[in-house]
Amino acid sequence: MSNMSVVSGVPTVVVPDSVRFKAACPDCRERFELAAGAIRLAVGASRRTTFYSFTCPECGAAVRKPAGERIVELLTCGGVRTLRLHTSL
């Protein structure tokens, strides 16, 4: 069985629901695991505008952390929804 599917000619990776990411909250200092659906990734034109975000399940704080190339790769391969930020010319 393949983990690839094709939708409208674009291959997509099928990720199991069991994929979890370790995270920590800078506000309450709790450590926990999050499902891919609980995380959002924004990829901008620079390192400063590329980040991931989530809501802390313990204290409810909105958390935003920078995402380098390796983090972007891990999150996208793990099924995290990605928003590509564009700049107008």
C-alpha positions, 0 to 999 in steps of 0.5 A: 500500500502506498502512502502517496495519493494524487489529487488533481494531478498533485501528489500528496503524502497521506499522514497517519492521525497518530503523528504527534509533535513535542512542544512546550509553552513559554508562558506556563512552561508545560511540555506536551504533544500536539497532533498535526491539526493543532499546529499551523505553519507560515512560510515567509520570504525570510527566517523572520517571517517563517514560524509555526503557531499553536494554542497551549492546551494547558493555559490557552496561550497563543504560541508563535515560534520561529521555524528554521528549514529543518522544522519546516521540513518536519512539520510539512512531512508530518501533515501540518497545514502550511500557509505560504506568505507572499509579498506584493511587488 
